[in-house]
Amino acid sequence: MANVTLTVYDVARAGIDLTTNKTTIVTANDYYFANDGRCLVYLDNVTAFTVVPTFVTPNTVDGLAITDKTGSQATLLRYVYGPFPPSIYNDANGNVHMTFDQVATITVVHV
């Protein structure tokens, strides 16, 4: 298991190449990206299985743990997740932590 820090790409009017700037997920790894509340995660399910991304919520509200946010993305679909409010999703280092149960490709963009 490795901790992988993803590059966050700025979106511009000229566009961004989501194909070239993608990362292939390895399910044993944990993924992180720096978050200022204006980041989106583009997830492309390239498998024959449903992908369940988990976005870890390390913070609390009134002393109560916030349940991690999960998605459910059917085969061959492309989703965009976010934005991620820092007070809910950021860890002590200002990063969002994600895990995945299936192989997929991912790109993180900043708007």
ABEGO torsion letter per residue (X at the ends): XBBBBBBBBBBBAAEBBAAAABBBBBAABBBBBBBAGABBBBBBBABABBBBBBBBBABBBGGBBBBBBBBBBBBGBBBBBOBBBAAAABBAAGBBBBBBABBBBBBBBBX
